[in-house]
Amino acid sequence: LSASLGFNPIPLVVAIMVGAIICMATPICTACITMSAVVGYRFKDYFRIGGIMNVIATLAAAAALYVAYYL
């Protein structure tokens, strides 16, 4: 799609990859984290740590895409 519109497809792919990776704010992102719910972690515990990680990763990816591709 980006090639047909005349855009560089690499920044789009990098943005999609970052979006797929930053799923730590939910306890169902991997089986290992889902099994840790047995210990007594609540959903807001994951959001408290994972939400911060998502914000940091999103800002870092946006800055890296801007620096690398001048978007």
Steps between C-alpha positions, in 0.01 A plus 500: 500500500773746591697417186195563282450836673863593455604475865798319648361175648774457763368756754152350471633150566706623797197674649290184461774289662522735799124491537506121502779484755364739763230276641628488857204696636277193482538176690407296194789599274693175556426168662767547768352829616150354491611215728641753748144617566467194725743667742251777566591782263207714397441662160590844632840367614586419139367834382702685763831362372409413142327830436815691591704271276255554213523878530880490511523258206256704292687825561836335430371343177350829385827682569704231325273506194522878487879498524549212257246598235423869561126438529 
